[in-house]
Amino acid sequence: MSGTNETIGGGGFHHVAVRTADFDATVGFYTQALGFRPTLAWGAPGKRAIMLDTGDGSCLEVFENAGQKPAADDAAIIHFALRTRDAKAAIERARRAGYAVTMEPTDLDIPSSPKPTPVRIAFCKGPDGVLVEFFQSR
């Protein structure tokens, strides 16, 4: 997939990377609960990695950090947002998969310029405490 940023010759995110202490649970959450598709995987037990297509060619890269849960204060990623047509259905899938919902679907108007941007958002705490936002344009 190519973007329109001529300065770097492309644009958009290729992938976002996260570290996890429970590789199988993390991969299961993103593939089974959220429908991501594995595109490639590598490594040996304890140091595995996988790229999961989010549905538009952008990927989530998951690195196994066996037995070492990342400290919340050390997290470089505050959260990441997944584009969706239905924030309510997406958050329900996460809830059914056993993950804590930290914000129910909420309509809000981002006070942007030149006019407010209407959105519906919801958050859950995914594996290893990573905050996942479901972002729906209204």
DSSP file (Angstrom, degrees, kcal/mol; ACC not computed):
  #  RESIDUE AA STRUCTURE BP1 BP2  ACC     N-H-->O    O-->H-N    N-H-->O    O-->H-N    TCO  KAPPA ALPHA  PHI   PSI    X-CA   Y-CA   Z-CA
    1    1 A M              0   0    0      0, 0.0     2,-0.3     0, 0.0    55,-0.0   0.000 360.0 360.0 360.0 135.2    0.0    0.0    0.0
    2    2 A S        -     0   0    0      8,-0.1     8,-0.1     1,-0.0     2,-0.1  -0.868 360.0-153.7-117.2 153.0    1.4    3.4   -0.8
    3    3 A G        -     0   0    0     -2,-0.3     8,-0.2     2,-0.1     9,-0.1  -0.250  28.0-106.6-108.0-163.4    0.5    6.8    0.6
    4    4 A T  S    S+     0   0    0     -2,-0.1     2,-1.2     5,-0.0     7,-0.2   0.238  74.4 117.2-114.8  11.4    0.6   10.3   -0.6
    5    5 A N  B  >> -A   10   0A   0      5,-3.4     5,-2.6     1,-0.2     4,-0.8  -0.698  37.1-179.4 -84.0  98.6    3.5   11.7    1.5
    6    6 A E  T  45S+     0   0    0     -2,-1.2    -1,-0.2     3,-0.2     5,-0.1   0.752  72.6  70.1 -71.0 -24.0    6.0   12.6   -1.3
    7    7 A T  T  45S+     0   0    0      1,-0.2    -1,-0.2    -3,-0.1     4,-0.1   0.909 116.9  21.2 -61.4 -42.6    8.6   13.8    1.3
    8    8 A I  T  45S-     0   0    0     -3,-0.4    -1,-0.2     2,-0.1    -2,-0.2   0.407 112.5-112.1-105.7   1.1    9.2   10.2    2.4
    9    9 A G  T  <5S+     0   0    0     -4,-0.8     2,-0.3     1,-0.3    -3,-0.2   0.943  91.2  15.9  72.1  48.5    7.9    8.5   -0.7
   10   10 A G  B   <S-A    5   0A   0     -5,-2.6    -5,-3.4    -8,-0.1    -1,-0.3  -0.843  73.7-158.5 162.3-119.5    4.8    6.8    0.8
   11   11 A G        +     0   0    0      1,-0.3    -8,-0.1    -2,-0.3     2,-0.0  -0.502  40.7  77.2 126.5 166.1    3.1    7.5    4.1
   12   12 A G  S    S-     0   0    0     -2,-0.2     2,-0.4   -10,-0.1    -1,-0.3  -0.028  86.0 -57.7  81.9 166.6    0.8    6.0    6.6
   13   13 A F        -     0   0    0      1,-0.2     3,-0.1    -2,-0.0    46,-0.0  -0.658  35.8-172.9 -82.9 133.8    1.7    3.4    9.2
   14   14 A H  S    S-     0   0    0      1,-0.4    45,-2.7    -2,-0.4     2,-0.3   0.871  72.9 -25.8 -82.1 -49.9    3.3    0.2    8.1
   15   15 A H  E     -b   59   0B   0     43,-0.2     2,-0.4    38,-0.1    -1,-0.4  -0.993  46.0-140.6-159.3 161.2    3.1   -1.3   11.6
   16   16 A V  E     -b   60   0B   0     43,-1.8    45,-3.1    -2,-0.3     2,-0.4  -0.975  28.7-142.6-119.4 137.7    3.1   -0.5   15.3
   17   17 A A  E     -b   61   0B   0     -2,-0.4     2,-0.3    43,-0.2    45,-0.2  -0.858  18.4-179.4-110.1 139.3    5.1   -2.8   17.5
   18   18 A V  E     -b   62   0B   0     43,-2.8    45,-2.6    -2,-0.4     2,-0.4  -0.936  19.8-135.7-129.7 155.8    4.2   -4.1   21.0
   19   19 A R  E     -b   63   0B   0     -2,-0.3     2,-0.4    43,-0.2    45,-0.2  -0.867  23.9-171.4-108.3 143.1    5.9   -6.3   23.5
   20   20 A T  E     -b   64   0B   0     43,-2.5    45,-3.8    -2,-0.4     3,-0.3  -0.996  30.9-156.8-141.1 144.6    4.1   -9.1   25.4
   21   21 A A  S    S+     0   0    0     -2,-0.4    46,-0.8     1,-0.2     2,-0.6   0.737  98.8  47.0 -83.0 -26.0    4.8  -11.5   28.2
   22   22 A D     >  +     0   0    0      1,-0.2     4,-2.4    44,-0.1    -1,-0.2  -0.783  67.7 176.0-120.6  86.4    2.0  -13.9   26.9
   23   23 A F  H  > S+     0   0    0     -2,-0.6     4,-2.9    -3,-0.3     5,-0.3   0.903  77.6  48.9 -57.5 -49.3    2.6  -14.3   23.2
   24   24 A D  H  > S+     0   0    0      1,-0.2     4,-2.4     2,-0.2    -1,-0.2   0.907 113.0  46.8 -63.8 -42.5   -0.2  -16.9   22.6
   25   25 A A  H  > S+     0   0    0      2,-0.2     4,-2.3     1,-0.2    -1,-0.2   0.899 114.0  49.1 -64.9 -39.6   -2.9  -14.9   24.5
   26   26 A T  H  X S+     0   0    0     -4,-2.4     4,-2.1     2,-0.2     5,-0.2   0.947 113.2  44.8 -66.0 -48.8   -1.9  -11.7   22.7
   27   27 A V  H  X S+     0   0    0     -4,-2.9     4,-2.4     1,-0.2     5,-0.3   0.898 113.0  53.1 -62.0 -39.9   -2.0  -13.2   19.2
   28   28 A G  H  X>S+     0   0    0     -4,-2.4     4,-2.5    -5,-0.3     5,-1.0   0.905 107.4  51.2 -61.5 -42.5   -5.3  -14.9   20.1
   29   29 A F  I  X>S+     0   0    0     -4,-2.3     5,-1.3     1,-0.2     4,-1.0   0.955 115.2  40.6 -59.4 -51.5   -6.8  -11.6   21.2
   30   30 A Y  I  <5S+     0   0    0     -4,-2.1     6,-2.9     3,-0.2    -1,-0.2   0.839 125.0  36.1 -71.6 -32.2   -5.9   -9.8   18.0
   31   31 A T  I  X5S+     0   0    0     -4,-2.4     4,-0.8     4,-0.2    -3,-0.2   0.931 127.8  30.2 -86.0 -48.5   -6.7  -12.7   15.6
   32   32 A Q  I  <5S+     0   0    0     -4,-2.5    -3,-0.2    -5,-0.3    -2,-0.1   0.920 130.2  32.6 -80.2 -44.9   -9.7  -14.3   17.2
   33   33 A A  I  <<S+     0   0    0     -5,-1.0    -3,-0.2    -4,-1.0    -4,-0.1   0.871 133.9  26.0 -81.1 -36.5  -11.4  -11.4   19.0
   34   34 A L  T  4<S-     0   0    0     -5,-1.3    -3,-0.2    -6,-0.2    -2,-0.2   0.501  99.3-121.1-111.1  -4.7  -10.5   -8.6   16.5
   35   35 A G     <  +     0   0    0     -4,-0.8    -4,-0.2    -6,-0.2    -3,-0.1   0.663  50.2 159.3  79.9  16.7  -10.0  -10.5   13.2
   36   36 A F        -     0   0    0     -6,-2.9    -1,-0.2    -9,-0.1    18,-0.2  -0.388  32.6-135.8 -68.0 153.9   -6.4   -9.5   12.5
   37   37 A R  E     -C   53   0B   0     16,-2.1    16,-3.5    -2,-0.0     2,-0.1  -0.950  12.3-120.6-117.0 130.5   -4.6  -11.9   10.0
   38   38 A P  E     +C   52   0B   0      0, 0.0    14,-0.2     0, 0.0     3,-0.1  -0.438  30.6 174.4 -63.4 136.9   -1.1  -13.2   10.4
   39   39 A T  E     -     0   0B   0     12,-2.9     2,-0.3     1,-0.4    13,-0.1   0.705  64.3  -9.2-113.9 -35.8    1.2  -12.2    7.5
   40   40 A L  E     -C   51   0B   0     11,-1.0    11,-2.8     2,-0.0    -1,-0.4  -0.972  58.0-169.0-159.9 153.9    4.6  -13.5    8.7
   41   41 A A  E     +C   50   0B   0     -2,-0.3     2,-0.3     9,-0.2     9,-0.2  -0.972  10.2 165.9-143.1 154.6    6.2  -14.9   11.8
   42   42 A W  E     +C   49   0B   0      7,-2.3     7,-2.3    -2,-0.3     2,-0.1  -0.956  27.4  62.9-158.0 172.6    9.7  -15.7   13.0
   43   43 A G        -     0   0    0     -2,-0.3     5,-0.2     5,-0.2     3,-0.1  -0.241  67.4 -81.0  98.0 175.9   11.9  -16.5   16.0
   44   44 A A    >   -     0   0    0      3,-0.3     3,-2.9     1,-0.1    -2,-0.1  -0.766  63.0 -65.0-115.1 160.4   12.1  -19.3   18.5
   45   45 A P  T 3  S+     0   0    0      0, 0.0    -1,-0.1     0, 0.0    -2,-0.0  -0.158 126.4  24.9 -47.7 133.8   10.1  -20.0   21.7
   46   46 A G  T 3  S+     0   0    0     -3,-0.1    20,-1.0     0, 0.0    -3,-0.0   0.070 128.7  47.8  95.2 -22.4   10.6  -17.2   24.2
   47   47 A K  S <  S+     0   0    0     -3,-2.9    -3,-0.3    18,-0.1    18,-0.1  -0.139  78.1 144.9-140.9  38.7   11.6  -14.7   21.4
   48   48 A R        -     0   0    0     -5,-0.2    16,-3.2    15,-0.1     2,-0.3  -0.348  24.4-170.5 -77.7 161.2    8.9  -15.1   18.8
   49   49 A A  E     -CD  42  63B   0     -7,-2.3    -7,-2.3    14,-0.2     2,-0.3  -0.985   4.2-177.3-148.3 153.5    7.5  -12.3   16.7
   50   50 A I  E     -CD  41  62B   0     12,-1.7    12,-2.7    -2,-0.3     2,-0.5  -0.995  21.2-138.3-151.7 147.0    4.6  -12.0   14.3
   51   51 A M  E     -CD  40  61B   0    -11,-2.8   -12,-2.9    -2,-0.3   -11,-1.0  -0.944  20.9-164.8-106.2 129.1    3.1   -9.4   12.0
   52   52 A L  E     -CD  38  60B   0      8,-2.5     8,-2.5    -2,-0.5     2,-0.3  -0.965  16.4-134.4-119.1 118.9   -0.7   -9.2   12.1
   53   53 A D  E     -CD  37  59B   0    -16,-3.5   -16,-2.1    -2,-0.5     6,-0.2  -0.566   7.7-153.3 -72.3 126.7   -2.6   -7.3    9.3
   54   54 A T        -     0   0    0      4,-3.1    -1,-0.1    -2,-0.3     5,-0.1   0.627  56.4 -86.5 -77.6 -13.3   -5.3   -5.1   10.8
   55   55 A G  S    S+     0   0    0      3,-0.5     4,-0.1   -18,-0.1    -2,-0.1   0.245 120.2  60.1 128.6 -11.6   -7.4   -5.3    7.7
   56   56 A D  S    S-     0   0    0      2,-0.4     3,-0.1   -55,-0.0    -3,-0.0   0.210 119.7 -87.2-128.3  14.9   -6.0   -2.5    5.5
   57   57 A G  S    S+     0   0    0      1,-0.5     2,-0.2   -56,-0.0    -4,-0.0   0.169  95.4 117.8  96.4 -18.0   -2.4   -3.5    5.1
   58   58 A S        -     0   0    0    -43,-0.0    -4,-3.1    -5,-0.0    -1,-0.5  -0.584  53.4-150.4 -76.7 147.6   -1.2   -1.8    8.3
   59   59 A C  E     -bD  15  53B   0    -45,-2.7   -43,-1.8    -6,-0.2     2,-0.5  -0.865  21.1-141.5-125.8 155.3    0.1   -4.3   10.8
   60   60 A L  E     -bD  16  52B   0     -8,-2.5    -8,-2.5    -2,-0.3     2,-0.5  -0.973  24.0-153.0-105.5 124.1    0.6   -4.8   14.5
   61   61 A E  E     -bD  17  51B   0    -45,-3.1   -43,-2.8    -2,-0.5     2,-0.5  -0.886   8.7-161.4-101.2 125.0    3.9   -6.4   15.2
   62   62 A V  E     -bD  18  50B   0    -12,-2.7   -12,-1.7    -2,-0.5     2,-0.5  -0.927   3.3-165.5-113.0 124.9    4.0   -8.5   18.4
   63   63 A F  E     -bD  19  49B   0    -45,-2.6   -43,-2.5    -2,-0.5     2,-0.4  -0.927  20.1-128.6-109.4 129.7    7.3   -9.4   20.1
   64   64 A E  E     +b   20   0B   0    -16,-3.2   -43,-0.2    -2,-0.5     2,-0.2  -0.623  24.1 179.0 -76.8 129.4    7.4  -12.1   22.7
   65   65 A N    >   -     0   0    0    -45,-3.8     3,-2.4    -2,-0.4   -18,-0.1  -0.583  27.5-148.5-125.5  64.8    9.1  -11.0   25.9
   66   66 A A  T 3  S-     0   0    0    -20,-1.0   -44,-0.1     1,-0.3   -45,-0.1  -0.023  70.8  -5.2 -49.1 125.9    8.6  -14.3   27.8
   67   67 A G  T 3  S+     0   0    0    -46,-0.8     2,-0.6     1,-0.1    -1,-0.3   0.438 109.1 101.5  75.0   0.1    8.2  -13.9   31.5
   68   68 A Q    <   -     0   0    0     -3,-2.4    -1,-0.1   -48,-0.1    -3,-0.1  -0.858  56.0-160.5-123.0  97.8    8.8  -10.2   31.5
   69   69 A K        -     0   0    0     -2,-0.6   -49,-0.1   -48,-0.1     2,-0.1  -0.610  29.1-114.9 -74.3 127.7    5.7   -8.1   31.8
   70   70 A P        -     0   0    0      0, 0.0     2,-0.2     0, 0.0    -1,-0.1  -0.383  29.8-113.3 -63.3 138.8    6.5   -4.5   30.6
   71   71 A A    >   -     0   0    0      1,-0.1     3,-1.5    -2,-0.1     4,-0.4  -0.556  18.7-130.9 -71.8 135.5    6.2   -1.9   33.4
   72   72 A A  G >  S+     0   0    0      1,-0.3     3,-1.1    -2,-0.2    -1,-0.1   0.852 107.2  55.8 -57.3 -36.4    3.3    0.4   32.7
   73   73 A D  G 3  S+     0   0    0      1,-0.2    -1,-0.3     3,-0.0    -2,-0.0   0.710 104.0  55.1 -70.5 -18.2    5.5    3.5   33.3
   74   74 A D  G <  S+     0   0    0     -3,-1.5    -1,-0.2     2,-0.0     2,-0.2   0.491  77.3 123.6 -91.4  -3.9    7.9    2.3   30.6
   75   75 A A    <   -     0   0    0     -3,-1.1    -3,-0.0    -4,-0.4     0, 0.0  -0.386  42.2-168.6 -65.6 125.5    5.3    2.0   27.9
   76   76 A A  S    S+     0   0    0     -2,-0.2     2,-0.6     1,-0.1    -1,-0.2   0.764  74.5  68.5 -81.5 -26.9    6.2    4.1   24.9
   77   77 A I        -     0   0    0      1,-0.2    54,-0.2     3,-0.0     3,-0.1  -0.840  59.9-170.2 -97.1 122.7    2.8    3.7   23.4
   78   78 A I  S    S-     0   0    0     -2,-0.6    53,-0.4     1,-0.4     2,-0.3   0.935  71.3 -45.5 -72.7 -48.6   -0.1    5.4   25.3
   79   79 A H        -     0   0    0     51,-0.1    -1,-0.4     2,-0.0     2,-0.4  -0.947  52.1-130.7-166.1 167.7   -2.6    3.6   23.1
   80   80 A F  E     -e  132   0C   0     51,-1.7    53,-2.8    -2,-0.3     2,-0.4  -0.990  19.3-137.7-130.1 149.4   -3.3    2.8   19.5
   81   81 A A  E     -e  133   0C   0     -2,-0.4     2,-0.5    51,-0.2    53,-0.2  -0.843   6.5-155.2-109.9 136.8   -6.5    3.3   17.7
   82   82 A L  E     -e  134   0C   0     51,-3.3    53,-2.8    -2,-0.4     2,-0.2  -0.939  22.5-124.8-109.3 127.9   -8.2    1.0   15.2
   83   83 A R  E     +e  135   0C   0     -2,-0.5     2,-0.3    51,-0.2    53,-0.2  -0.488  40.3 169.9 -67.7 136.7  -10.5    2.4   12.6
   84   84 A T        -     0   0    0     51,-2.2    53,-0.4    -2,-0.2     3,-0.2  -0.986  43.3-144.1-147.0 155.3  -14.0    0.8   12.8
   85   85 A R  S    S+     0   0    0     -2,-0.3     2,-0.2     1,-0.2    51,-0.1   0.566 101.6  33.9 -89.7 -12.1  -17.4    1.2   11.3
   86   86 A D     >  +     0   0    0      1,-0.1     4,-2.1    49,-0.1    -1,-0.2  -0.718  58.9 178.6-148.9  90.3  -19.0    0.1   14.6
   87   87 A A  H  > S+     0   0    0     -2,-0.2     4,-2.5    -3,-0.2     5,-0.2   0.846  85.6  56.2 -61.5 -35.7  -17.3    0.9   17.9
   88   88 A K  H  > S+     0   0    0      2,-0.2     4,-1.8     1,-0.2    -1,-0.2   0.936 109.4  44.1 -64.6 -46.6  -20.0   -0.7   19.9
   89   89 A A  H  > S+     0   0    0      1,-0.2     4,-1.8     2,-0.2    -2,-0.2   0.891 113.5  52.0 -65.6 -39.1  -19.7   -4.1   18.1
   90   90 A A  H  X S+     0   0    0     -4,-2.1     4,-1.7     1,-0.2    -2,-0.2   0.919 110.2  47.0 -64.3 -44.0  -15.9   -3.9   18.3
   91   91 A I  H  X S+     0   0    0     -4,-2.5     4,-2.4     1,-0.2    -1,-0.2   0.845 109.2  55.6 -69.1 -31.5  -15.8   -3.3   22.1
   92   92 A E  H  X S+     0   0    0     -4,-1.8     4,-2.7    -5,-0.2    -1,-0.2   0.874 104.6  53.1 -67.1 -36.0  -18.3   -6.1   22.6
   93   93 A R  H  X S+     0   0    0     -4,-1.8     4,-1.4     2,-0.2    -2,-0.2   0.918 110.7  47.1 -62.8 -42.7  -16.0   -8.5   20.8
   94   94 A A  H  <>S+     0   0    0     -4,-1.7     5,-2.2     2,-0.2     4,-0.2   0.917 112.5  49.7 -64.2 -43.2  -13.2   -7.4   23.2
   95   95 A R  H ><5S+     0   0    0     -4,-2.4     3,-1.9     1,-0.2    -2,-0.2   0.928 109.6  50.5 -61.8 -46.3  -15.5   -7.8   26.2
   96   96 A R  H 3<5S+     0   0    0     -4,-2.7    -1,-0.2     1,-0.3    -2,-0.2   0.801 104.6  58.9 -63.1 -28.4  -16.6  -11.3   25.1
   97   97 A A  T 3<5S-     0   0    0     -4,-1.4    -1,-0.3    -5,-0.2    -2,-0.2   0.501 125.9-103.2 -79.4  -2.7  -12.9  -12.3   24.7
   98   98 A G  T < 5S+     0   0    0     -3,-1.9     2,-0.3     1,-0.3    -3,-0.2   0.620  74.8 137.2  96.5  14.2  -12.4  -11.4   28.4
   99   99 A Y      < -     0   0    0     -5,-2.2    -1,-0.3     1,-0.1     2,-0.2  -0.757  57.6-106.7-100.5 144.0  -10.7   -8.0   28.2
  100  100 A A  E     -F  125   0C   0     25,-0.5    25,-2.9    -2,-0.3     2,-0.6  -0.446  23.2-139.6 -71.5 128.6  -11.6   -5.1   30.4
  101  101 A V  E     -F  124   0C   0     23,-0.2    23,-0.3    -2,-0.2     3,-0.2  -0.789  20.3-179.7 -85.1 123.9  -13.5   -2.3   28.8
  102  102 A T  E    S+     0   0C   0     21,-1.5     2,-0.3    -2,-0.6    22,-0.2   0.604  73.2  22.7-101.2 -15.4  -12.1    1.0   30.1
  103  103 A M  E    S-F  123   0C   0     20,-1.7    20,-1.9     3,-0.0    -1,-0.3  -0.879  75.5-139.4-152.2 118.7  -14.4    3.3   28.2
  104  104 A E  E     -     0   0C   0     -2,-0.3    17,-0.1    18,-0.2   -16,-0.1  -0.301  54.9 -65.9 -67.3 159.9  -17.8    2.4   26.8
  105  105 A P  E     -     0   0C   0      0, 0.0     2,-0.4     0, 0.0    17,-0.2  -0.263  65.3-175.1 -52.1 127.4  -18.7    3.7   23.3
  106  106 A T  E     -F  121   0C   0     15,-2.7    15,-2.4    -3,-0.1     2,-0.4  -0.993  21.4-140.5-133.8 128.8  -18.9    7.4   23.6
  107  107 A D  E     +F  120   0C   0     -2,-0.4     2,-0.3    13,-0.2    13,-0.2  -0.738  35.7 157.6 -85.5 133.9  -19.9   10.1   21.1
  108  108 A L  E     -F  119   0C   0     11,-2.7    11,-3.0    -2,-0.4     2,-0.6  -0.985  40.7-126.3-150.8 162.5  -17.9   13.2   21.2
  109  109 A D  E     -F  118   0C   0     -2,-0.3    -2,-0.0     9,-0.2    11,-0.0  -0.943  24.7-138.2-111.9 111.2  -16.9   16.1   19.0
  110  110 A I  E     -F  117   0C   0      7,-3.0     2,-2.8    -2,-0.6     7,-2.4  -0.557  23.3-124.7 -67.2 123.9  -13.2   16.6   18.9
  111  111 A P        +     0   0    0      0, 0.0     2,-0.1     0, 0.0    -1,-0.1  -0.369  57.3 152.5 -74.4  72.4  -12.8   20.4   19.1
  112  112 A S        -     0   0    0     -2,-2.8    -3,-0.0     3,-0.2     0, 0.0  -0.445  39.4 -76.3 -99.7 171.9  -10.8   20.7   15.9
  113  113 A S  S    S+     0   0    0      1,-0.2     4,-0.0    -2,-0.1    -1,-0.0  -0.937 106.6  13.5-116.1 137.6  -10.4   23.4   13.4
  114  114 A P  S    S-     0   0    0      0, 0.0    -1,-0.2     0, 0.0     0, 0.0  -0.994 138.6  -9.7 -86.7 -10.6  -12.1   24.6   11.2
  115  115 A K  S    S-     0   0    0     -5,-0.0    -3,-0.2     0, 0.0    -5,-0.0  -0.978  83.2 -83.4-144.8 158.1  -15.0   22.7   12.7
  116  116 A P        -     0   0    0      0, 0.0    -3,-0.0     0, 0.0    -7,-0.0  -0.250  38.6-133.2 -59.6 148.3  -15.5   20.0   15.4
  117  117 A T  E     -F  110   0C   0     -7,-2.4    -7,-3.0    20,-0.0     2,-0.4  -0.919  15.6-142.4-107.6 112.6  -15.0   16.4   14.3
  118  118 A P  E     +F  109   0C   0      0, 0.0    20,-2.2     0, 0.0     2,-0.3  -0.610  33.6 157.7 -79.2 127.6  -17.8   14.0   15.4
  119  119 A V  E     -FG 108 137C   0    -11,-3.0   -11,-2.7    -2,-0.4     2,-0.4  -0.919  37.0-139.6-139.6 164.6  -16.5   10.6   16.5
  120  120 A R  E     +FG 107 136C   0     16,-2.7    16,-2.8    -2,-0.3     2,-0.3  -1.000  30.8 179.4-123.7 128.1  -17.5    7.6   18.6
  121  121 A I  E     +FG 106 135C   0    -15,-2.4   -15,-2.7    -2,-0.4     2,-0.3  -0.914  13.0 178.2-129.3 156.4  -14.7    6.0   20.6
  122  122 A A  E     - G   0 134C   0     12,-1.3    12,-3.1    -2,-0.3     2,-0.3  -0.975  12.3-152.6-150.4 152.5  -14.3    3.1   23.0
  123  123 A F  E     -FG 103 133C   0    -20,-1.9   -20,-1.7    -2,-0.3   -21,-1.5  -0.955  10.7-179.9-130.1 147.8  -11.3    1.7   24.8
  124  124 A C  E     -FG 101 132C   0      8,-2.2     8,-2.8    -2,-0.3     2,-0.8  -0.958  32.3-118.4-136.1 160.5  -10.3   -1.7   26.2
  125  125 A K  E     -FG 100 131C   0    -25,-2.9   -25,-0.5    -2,-0.3     6,-0.2  -0.886  39.1-167.3 -98.8 110.6   -7.3   -2.9   28.0
  126  126 A G    >   -     0   0    0      4,-3.3     3,-1.8    -2,-0.8   -26,-0.1   0.017  42.4 -37.1 -83.3-166.9   -5.7   -5.6   25.8
  127  127 A P  G >  S+     0   0    0      0, 0.0     3,-1.6     0, 0.0    -1,-0.2  -0.222 131.4  11.2 -55.4 142.6   -3.0   -8.1   26.6
  128  128 A D  G 3  S-     0   0    0      1,-0.3    -2,-0.1    -3,-0.1  -109,-0.1   0.675 130.4 -71.1  59.3  20.0   -0.3   -6.8   28.9
  129  129 A G  G <  S+     0   0    0     -3,-1.8     2,-0.3     1,-0.2    -1,-0.3   0.556  82.0 159.1  81.4   7.0   -2.4   -3.7   29.6
  130  130 A V    <   -     0   0    0     -3,-1.6    -4,-3.3    -5,-0.1     2,-0.5  -0.492  40.8-128.0 -65.8 127.3   -2.0   -2.1   26.1
  131  131 A L  E     - G   0 125C   0    -53,-0.4   -51,-1.7    -2,-0.3     2,-0.5  -0.664  24.2-165.2 -79.7 126.6   -4.9    0.3   25.6
  132  132 A V  E     -eG  80 124C   0     -8,-2.8    -8,-2.2    -2,-0.5     2,-0.4  -0.961   1.7-159.5-115.0 126.1   -6.7   -0.3   22.4
  133  133 A E  E     -eG  81 123C   0    -53,-2.8   -51,-3.3    -2,-0.5     2,-0.6  -0.870   9.0-149.3-105.7 137.8   -9.1    2.4   21.1
  134  134 A F  E     -eG  82 122C   0    -12,-3.1   -12,-1.3    -2,-0.4     2,-0.6  -0.947  19.8-163.2-104.0 120.0  -11.9    1.7   18.6
  135  135 A F  E     +eG  83 121C   0    -53,-2.8   -51,-2.2    -2,-0.6     2,-0.5  -0.915  10.8 179.1-117.0 115.2  -12.3    4.9   16.5
  136  136 A Q  E     - G   0 120C   0    -16,-2.8   -16,-2.7    -2,-0.6     2,-0.2  -0.964  22.2-137.8-119.1 123.5  -15.5    5.4   14.5
  137  137 A S  E       G   0 119C   0     -2,-0.5   -18,-0.2   -53,-0.4   -20,-0.0  -0.562 360.0 360.0 -73.3 142.6  -16.1    8.5   12.4
  138  138 A R              0   0    0    -20,-2.2   -19,-0.2    -2,-0.2    -1,-0.1   0.373 360.0 360.0-113.9 360.0  -19.7    9.8   12.7
